[in-house]
Amino acid sequence: MQLKSFTNVFQIPELRRRVLITFGILAIYRIGIAIPIPGVDVSALKAFFERQRHTIFGFLDMFSGGALARIGIFSLGVIPYINASIIMSLLQTTVPFLEKLAKEGELGHRKINEYTRYLAVLIATIQGFGLSFAVMSMRAAAERPIVYNPSFGFQLLSVITFVTGSMVAMWLGEQITEHGIGNGISLIIFAGIVDRLLPSMRNTVSLLSAEEISLLTVLLLLVIVFVTLMAVVWVETAQRRIPVQYAKRIIGHRMYGGQSTYLPLRVDQAGVIAVIFALAILSAPYTVFQFMPNSSIAQKFISFLSRGNVVYMLIYAGLIIFFCYFYTGIIMNPADLSENLKKWGGFIPGIRPGEATVKYIEWVLKRLVFAGAIFVVLIAILPEILTTLLKAPFFFGSTGLLIAVGVALDTVGQLEAHLIMRHYEGFMKKGRIKGRWFNIG
């Protein structure tokens, strides 16, 4: 990778404008994260979340970029929008009206996006009430309350703030997607993950200085992080290339076709999306049970979903595998691929066109999705394994690493596409950066 390639980004006026807009919007979002809602004891809140960092609250705080731990105006972040996107994606496969809209092209997609936003407002309102109940019932050390005056007025103000903040975060993400570089919603999550790196490194150095962890443990964890990073990059860019041969056709006085190419199928079609969707679904019971703070059943259920619990890991793994298959089924239709190949005179050598091609592509996809899903599950539960085997006193965020790598590859891939389109050299002297092209919503 060349330094000159990065300087080329700022030599193209349009690309420079897009990059600056992206950084500017992310900066605005980060400023909003630092603003807490009125009536909250920030020091007591910090002490509470210090005890909760190894629970699902830690994961949700990662997705909000640290806003949840501060009970800031962006505490809900883009989670309501992600939940709404999941629900709308599911409904498109079951509700004929939405299925018809999805096939109407750009106009239909705009209408579905409009419904998704309305649903996101409803979900944000419900989650806002749940979070306000949770905040009022939270206690720091020595039963110290987090809210100075837990009244209905505080709850109403906090819900309005949470819903407004979530809608602003969604709007900021859409502005990045439209006017900046990369997928805005994914970049907002990415910024929150990267923001936690420096404090984690500083905490590790402090623990090492205090001799709470050994140098050997730190070195071993660094090796694991490096190997995991390489594995994630390799799998995220890996492809299964199905050979395709085009028959020769004479149109007018010219001959077309007769060339060989391939149909690229990614090993990990939906790894990042599957993790985001799975964590969004896992956050739903917390929202519901915050309305029942005194219920023993609710507290017992929440304890089952605590990180490190076998039930939690099984549910988390199952959701990831489900969403890997579900998302791949939405974006990859073997029947459409087969029809397009047939339309343009293409065929897979040794496979009959039509139904046989459909079954062959389905056979390949099922095995690819299974391999990719198992890899994502292993990456997702790696922190639990490290905590158990190495007794590491700090969190190794391989789930965050998976998301960060996927978003980074997608964004760098888009930057490289802009450079090459304007006849500039890409980021690599040989080959291309194969970014992940995905969209939430």
C-alpha positions as CSV (number, residue, x, y, z in Angstrom):
1,M,0.0,0.0,0.0
2,Q,1.4,3.3,-1.0
3,L,1.3,6.7,0.8
4,K,1.0,8.4,-2.5
5,S,-2.3,6.7,-3.1
6,F,-3.7,8.3,0.1
7,T,-2.5,11.7,-1.0
8,N,-4.3,11.2,-4.3
9,V,-7.6,11.0,-2.4
10,F,-7.2,14.7,-1.5
11,Q,-6.2,15.7,-5.1
12,I,-9.7,14.9,-6.5
13,P,-12.1,17.7,-5.5
14,E,-15.2,15.5,-5.3
15,L,-13.5,12.7,-3.4
16,R,-11.9,15.2,-1.0
17,R,-15.3,16.7,-0.4
18,R,-16.8,13.3,0.3
19,V,-14.0,12.3,2.7
20,L,-14.2,15.7,4.6
21,I,-18.0,15.4,4.9
22,T,-17.6,11.9,6.3
23,F,-15.1,13.0,8.9
24,G,-17.2,16.0,9.8
25,I,-20.4,14.1,10.4
26,L,-18.5,11.5,12.5
27,A,-17.0,14.3,14.5
28,I,-20.5,15.7,15.1
29,Y,-21.7,12.3,16.2
30,R,-18.8,11.9,18.6
31,I,-19.5,15.3,20.2
32,G,-23.1,14.3,20.7
33,I,-22.0,11.1,22.5
34,A,-20.2,13.2,25.1
35,I,-23.3,15.1,26.0
36,P,-25.3,13.4,28.9
37,I,-29.0,13.8,29.4
38,P,-29.9,16.2,32.3
39,G,-30.4,14.8,35.8
40,V,-27.9,11.9,35.7
41,D,-25.0,11.4,38.1
42,V,-22.1,10.8,35.6
43,S,-19.6,9.4,38.2
44,A,-22.2,6.9,39.6
45,L,-23.1,5.9,36.1
46,K,-19.4,5.3,35.2
47,A,-19.0,3.1,38.3
48,F,-22.2,1.1,37.4
49,F,-21.0,0.4,33.8
50,E,-17.6,-0.5,35.0
51,R,-19.2,-3.5,36.6
52,Q,-21.4,-4.2,33.6
53,R,-18.7,-4.1,30.9
54,H,-18.6,-7.9,30.5
55,T,-22.4,-8.2,30.0
56,I,-24.5,-7.5,27.0
57,F,-24.5,-3.9,28.2
58,G,-20.9,-3.8,27.1
59,F,-21.8,-4.9,23.6
60,L,-24.7,-2.4,23.3
61,D,-22.3,0.4,24.6
62,M,-19.9,-0.6,21.8
63,F,-22.7,-0.1,19.2
64,S,-23.6,3.3,20.6
65,G,-19.9,4.3,20.6
66,G,-19.8,4.7,24.4
67,A,-23.0,6.8,24.5
68,L,-24.9,4.2,26.5
69,A,-22.3,4.2,29.3
70,R,-22.7,8.0,29.5
71,I,-26.5,7.9,29.1
72,G,-25.9,10.6,26.4
73,I,-28.3,12.0,23.8
74,F,-27.2,9.3,21.3
75,S,-27.5,6.4,23.8
76,L,-29.8,4.4,21.5
77,G,-27.5,5.1,18.6
78,V,-28.6,3.4,15.4
79,I,-29.9,0.2,17.1
80,P,-33.6,1.1,16.6
81,Y,-32.9,1.6,12.9
82,I,-31.1,-1.7,12.7
83,N,-34.0,-3.4,14.4
84,A,-36.5,-1.8,12.1
85,S,-34.4,-2.9,9.1
86,I,-34.4,-6.5,10.4
87,I,-38.2,-6.5,10.8
88,M,-38.8,-4.9,7.4
89,S,-36.4,-7.5,5.7
90,L,-38.4,-10.3,7.3
91,L,-41.7,-8.8,6.3
92,Q,-40.6,-8.4,2.7
93,T,-40.5,-12.2,2.4
94,T,-43.9,-12.8,4.0
95,V,-46.1,-9.7,3.3
96,P,-47.2,-9.6,-0.4
97,F,-47.6,-5.8,-0.4
98,L,-44.0,-5.2,0.8
99,E,-42.7,-8.0,-1.5
100,K,-44.3,-6.2,-4.5
101,L,-42.9,-2.9,-3.4
102,A,-39.4,-4.4,-3.2
103,K,-39.7,-5.4,-6.9
104,E,-40.7,-1.9,-8.1
105,G,-37.2,-0.6,-8.3
106,E,-36.1,2.7,-6.8
107,L,-39.5,4.0,-6.0
108,G,-40.5,0.9,-4.1
109,H,-37.2,0.9,-2.1
110,R,-37.8,4.6,-1.2
111,K,-41.3,3.6,0.1
112,I,-39.9,0.7,2.1
113,N,-37.2,3.0,3.6
114,E,-39.9,5.4,4.6
115,Y,-41.8,2.7,6.4
116,T,-38.5,1.6,8.0
117,R,-38.0,5.1,9.4
118,Y,-41.5,5.2,10.9
119,L,-40.9,1.8,12.5
120,A,-37.5,3.0,13.8
121,V,-39.3,5.8,15.6
122,L,-41.7,3.4,17.2
123,I,-38.9,1.0,18.3
124,A,-36.8,4.0,19.6
125,T,-39.8,5.1,21.7
126,I,-40.2,1.7,23.2
127,Q,-36.5,1.2,23.8
128,G,-36.3,4.8,25.2
129,F,-39.0,4.0,27.8
130,G,-37.1,0.8,28.7
131,L,-33.8,2.6,29.0
132,S,-35.3,5.3,31.2
133,F,-36.8,2.7,33.5
134,A,-33.4,1.0,33.7
135,V,-31.6,4.2,34.4
136,M,-34.0,5.1,37.3
137,S,-33.5,1.6,38.8
138,M,-29.7,1.5,38.4
139,R,-27.6,1.7,41.5
140,A,-23.9,2.2,41.8
141,A,-21.7,1.2,44.7
142,A,-23.3,1.5,48.2
143,E,-26.8,1.7,46.6
144,R,-26.0,5.1,45.2
145,P,-28.7,6.2,42.7
146,I,-27.7,7.3,39.2
147,V,-30.6,9.7,38.7
148,Y,-30.9,12.6,41.1
149,N,-34.7,13.0,40.8
150,P,-36.3,9.8,39.3
151,S,-39.7,11.3,38.4
152,F,-42.1,11.2,35.5
153,G,-40.7,14.5,34.3
154,F,-37.2,13.0,34.1
155,Q,-38.6,9.9,32.2
156,L,-40.5,12.0,29.7
157,L,-37.5,14.2,29.0
158,S,-35.2,11.3,28.7
159,V,-37.5,9.4,26.3
160,I,-37.8,12.5,24.0
161,T,-34.1,12.9,24.1
162,F,-33.3,9.3,23.3
163,V,-35.8,9.1,20.4
164,T,-34.6,12.4,19.0
165,G,-31.0,11.4,19.3
166,S,-31.6,8.1,17.6
167,M,-33.3,9.8,14.7
168,V,-30.5,12.3,14.4
169,A,-28.0,9.4,14.4
170,M,-29.9,7.7,11.7
171,W,-30.1,10.9,9.6
172,L,-26.3,11.5,10.1
173,G,-25.7,7.9,8.8
174,E,-27.8,8.5,5.8
175,Q,-26.0,11.7,5.0
176,I,-22.7,9.9,5.0
177,T,-24.1,7.2,2.7
178,E,-25.5,9.8,0.3
179,H,-22.8,12.5,0.4
180,G,-19.7,10.8,2.0
181,I,-17.8,7.6,1.6
182,G,-19.0,4.2,2.7
183,N,-22.1,3.0,4.5
184,G,-23.0,5.7,7.0
185,I,-24.7,3.4,9.6
186,S,-21.8,1.0,9.5
187,L,-19.3,3.8,9.8
188,I,-21.0,5.2,12.9
189,I,-20.7,1.8,14.5
190,F,-17.1,1.5,13.3
191,A,-16.2,4.9,14.8
192,G,-17.5,3.7,18.2
193,I,-15.4,0.6,18.0
194,V,-12.2,2.4,17.0
195,D,-12.7,5.0,19.7
196,R,-12.4,2.3,22.4
197,L,-9.0,1.1,21.2
198,L,-6.9,3.8,22.8
199,P,-8.5,3.4,26.3
200,S,-8.2,-0.4,26.0
201,M,-4.5,-0.1,25.2
202,R,-3.9,2.4,28.0
203,N,-5.7,0.0,30.4
204,T,-3.6,-2.9,29.3
205,V,-0.4,-0.9,29.9
206,S,-1.7,0.1,33.4
207,L,-2.4,-3.5,34.3
208,L,1.0,-4.5,33.1
209,S,2.7,-1.8,35.1
210,A,0.8,-2.9,38.2
211,E,1.9,-6.5,37.5
212,E,-1.7,-7.6,37.5
213,I,-1.0,-9.4,34.2
214,S,2.2,-10.9,33.0
215,L,4.2,-9.8,30.0
216,L,3.9,-13.3,28.5
217,T,0.1,-13.0,28.7
218,V,0.1,-9.7,26.9
219,L,2.4,-11.0,24.2
220,L,0.3,-14.1,23.7
221,L,-2.8,-12.0,23.4
222,L,-1.1,-9.7,20.9
223,V,-0.2,-12.8,18.8
224,I,-3.8,-14.0,19.0
225,V,-5.1,-10.5,18.0
226,F,-2.7,-10.4,15.0
227,V,-3.6,-14.0,13.8
228,T,-7.3,-13.2,14.3
229,L,-7.0,-10.0,12.3
230,M,-5.3,-11.8,9.4
231,A,-7.9,-14.6,9.5
232,V,-10.7,-12.1,9.4
233,V,-9.2,-10.2,6.5
234,W,-8.6,-13.4,4.6
235,V,-12.1,-14.8,5.1
236,E,-13.8,-11.4,4.4
237,T,-12.1,-11.2,1.0
238,A,-12.1,-14.9,0.1
239,Q,-14.2,-16.0,-2.9
240,R,-15.4,-19.2,-4.5
241,R,-15.1,-18.6,-8.2
242,I,-17.5,-20.6,-10.3
243,P,-16.2,-20.8,-14.0
244,V,-18.6,-19.4,-16.6
245,Q,-18.3,-19.9,-20.4
246,Y,-20.1,-17.6,-22.8
247,A,-21.2,-19.1,-26.2
248,K,-20.3,-17.4,-29.4
249,R,-23.1,-15.4,-31.0
250,I,-23.2,-13.5,-34.3
251,I,-25.1,-10.2,-34.1
252,G,-25.1,-8.4,-37.4
253,H,-21.7,-8.7,-38.8
254,R,-19.9,-9.1,-35.4
255,M,-19.2,-12.1,-33.3
256,Y,-19.8,-11.8,-29.5
257,G,-19.1,-14.1,-26.6
258,G,-16.8,-17.2,-26.7
259,Q,-14.9,-16.0,-23.6
260,S,-14.4,-17.5,-20.2
261,T,-15.0,-15.7,-16.9
262,Y,-16.2,-16.6,-13.4
263,L,-19.0,-16.0,-11.0
264,P,-17.5,-14.7,-7.7
265,L,-19.3,-15.9,-4.5
266,R,-17.9,-14.7,-1.2
267,V,-17.2,-17.2,1.5
268,D,-18.6,-14.8,4.1
269,Q,-21.6,-13.2,2.5
270,A,-23.2,-11.6,5.6
271,G,-20.7,-11.9,8.5
272,V,-20.8,-8.3,9.7
273,I,-24.5,-7.9,9.1
274,A,-25.2,-11.2,10.9
275,V,-23.3,-10.1,14.0
276,I,-25.1,-6.7,14.0
277,F,-28.5,-8.2,13.6
278,A,-27.8,-10.9,16.3
279,L,-26.8,-8.3,18.8
280,A,-29.7,-6.2,18.0
281,I,-32.1,-9.1,18.6
282,L,-30.3,-9.9,21.9
283,S,-30.9,-6.4,23.1
284,A,-34.7,-6.7,22.7
285,P,-35.3,-8.8,25.9
286,Y,-33.4,-6.2,27.9
287,T,-35.8,-3.5,26.6
288,V,-38.8,-5.6,27.6
289,F,-37.6,-6.6,31.0
290,Q,-36.5,-3.1,32.0
291,F,-40.3,-2.5,32.5
292,M,-40.2,-5.2,35.2
293,P,-37.3,-4.2,37.4
294,N,-38.7,-6.1,40.5
295,S,-39.6,-9.3,38.7
296,S,-37.4,-12.3,39.7
297,I,-38.3,-14.0,36.4
298,A,-37.0,-11.0,34.4
299,Q,-33.8,-10.8,36.4
300,K,-33.2,-14.6,36.0
301,F,-33.8,-14.4,32.3
302,I,-31.3,-11.5,32.0
303,S,-28.7,-13.4,33.9
304,F,-29.0,-16.2,31.4
305,L,-28.0,-13.8,28.7
306,S,-24.9,-12.6,30.5
307,R,-21.7,-13.0,28.7
308,G,-19.9,-16.2,29.6
309,N,-23.1,-18.1,30.1
310,V,-23.6,-21.2,28.0
311,V,-27.2,-20.3,27.1
312,Y,-26.1,-16.8,25.9
313,M,-23.4,-18.3,23.7
314,L,-25.7,-20.8,22.2
315,I,-28.4,-18.2,21.4
316,Y,-25.8,-15.8,20.1
317,A,-24.3,-18.5,17.8
318,G,-27.7,-19.6,16.6
319,L,-28.8,-16.1,15.7
320,I,-25.6,-15.5,13.8
321,I,-26.0,-18.7,11.8
322,F,-29.7,-17.9,11.1
323,F,-28.9,-14.4,9.9
324,C,-26.0,-15.6,7.7
325,Y,-28.4,-17.8,5.8
326,F,-31.3,-15.3,5.9
327,Y,-29.2,-12.4,4.6
328,T,-27.6,-14.5,1.9
329,G,-31.0,-15.7,0.8
330,I,-32.2,-12.1,0.4
331,I,-29.2,-10.8,-1.6
332,M,-28.4,-13.9,-3.6
333,N,-31.1,-15.6,-5.7
334,P,-29.8,-18.6,-7.6
335,A,-32.8,-18.6,-9.9
336,D,-32.1,-15.0,-11.0
337,L,-28.4,-15.8,-11.4
338,S,-29.2,-18.7,-13.6
339,E,-31.7,-16.7,-15.7
340,N,-29.2,-13.9,-16.2
341,L,-26.5,-16.4,-17.4
342,K,-29.0,-18.0,-19.8
343,K,-30.1,-14.6,-21.1
344,W,-26.6,-13.6,-22.0
345,G,-25.6,-16.9,-23.4
346,G,-23.5,-18.0,-20.4
347,F,-23.3,-21.5,-18.8
348,I,-21.3,-23.3,-16.2
349,P,-19.1,-26.0,-17.9
350,G,-20.5,-29.4,-17.1
351,I,-23.8,-28.1,-15.8
352,R,-27.0,-27.9,-17.9
353,P,-28.6,-24.4,-18.1
354,G,-31.9,-23.9,-16.2
355,E,-32.9,-25.9,-13.2
356,A,-29.6,-27.8,-13.0
357,T,-27.7,-24.5,-12.8
358,V,-30.0,-23.3,-10.0
359,K,-29.4,-26.4,-8.0
360,Y,-25.7,-26.3,-8.5
361,I,-25.5,-22.6,-7.3
362,E,-27.7,-23.4,-4.3
363,W,-25.4,-26.4,-3.5
364,V,-22.3,-24.1,-3.6
365,L,-24.0,-21.3,-1.6
366,K,-25.2,-23.6,1.2
367,R,-21.7,-24.9,1.8
368,L,-20.1,-21.4,1.6
369,V,-22.7,-19.9,4.0
370,F,-22.1,-22.7,6.4
371,A,-18.3,-22.3,6.4
372,G,-18.7,-18.5,6.7
373,A,-21.2,-18.8,9.5
374,I,-19.0,-21.2,11.5
375,F,-16.1,-18.8,11.2
376,V,-18.1,-15.9,12.4
377,V,-19.4,-17.8,15.4
378,L,-15.9,-18.8,16.3
379,I,-14.8,-15.2,16.1
380,A,-17.8,-14.1,18.1
381,I,-17.2,-16.5,21.0
382,L,-13.4,-16.1,21.0
383,P,-13.5,-13.5,23.9
384,E,-15.2,-16.1,26.2
385,I,-12.6,-18.6,25.4
386,L,-9.7,-16.2,26.1
387,T,-11.3,-15.0,29.3
388,T,-11.7,-18.6,30.5
389,L,-8.3,-20.1,29.4
390,L,-6.0,-17.1,29.8
391,K,-7.9,-15.5,32.7
392,A,-7.5,-12.2,30.8
393,P,-8.7,-9.3,33.0
394,F,-9.6,-7.2,29.9
395,F,-12.0,-7.7,27.0
396,F,-10.7,-8.9,23.6
397,G,-13.3,-7.6,21.2
398,S,-13.1,-10.0,18.3
399,T,-16.8,-9.2,17.4
400,G,-15.8,-5.5,17.2
401,L,-12.8,-6.5,15.2
402,L,-14.9,-8.5,12.7
403,I,-17.2,-5.5,12.2
404,A,-14.3,-3.0,12.0
405,V,-12.5,-5.0,9.4
406,G,-15.6,-5.5,7.2
407,V,-16.5,-1.8,7.3
408,A,-12.8,-0.8,6.7
409,L,-12.6,-3.1,3.7
410,D,-15.8,-1.7,2.3
411,T,-14.8,1.9,2.7
412,V,-11.3,1.5,1.3
413,G,-12.8,-0.5,-1.6
414,Q,-15.0,2.5,-2.4
415,L,-12.1,4.9,-2.2
416,E,-10.1,2.8,-4.5
417,A,-13.0,2.6,-7.0
418,H,-13.2,6.4,-7.1
419,L,-9.5,6.6,-7.7
420,I,-9.4,4.1,-10.5
421,M,-12.5,5.6,-12.1
422,R,-10.6,8.9,-12.3
423,H,-7.5,7.2,-13.8
424,Y,-5.5,7.3,-10.5
425,E,-3.5,4.3,-9.2
426,G,-5.3,2.2,-6.6
427,F,-4.1,1.5,-3.1
428,M,-2.3,-1.7,-4.2
429,K,0.3,-2.0,-6.9
430,K,-0.9,-5.5,-7.8
431,G,-4.5,-6.6,-7.6
432,R,-7.5,-4.8,-6.1
433,I,-8.8,-4.4,-2.6
434,K,-12.0,-6.5,-2.5
435,G,-14.2,-4.6,-0.2
436,R,-17.4,-6.0,1.3
437,W,-20.5,-4.4,-0.4
438,F,-23.4,-4.5,2.0
439,N,-26.1,-2.3,3.2
440,I,-28.2,-2.0,6.3
441,G,-31.8,-1.1,5.6
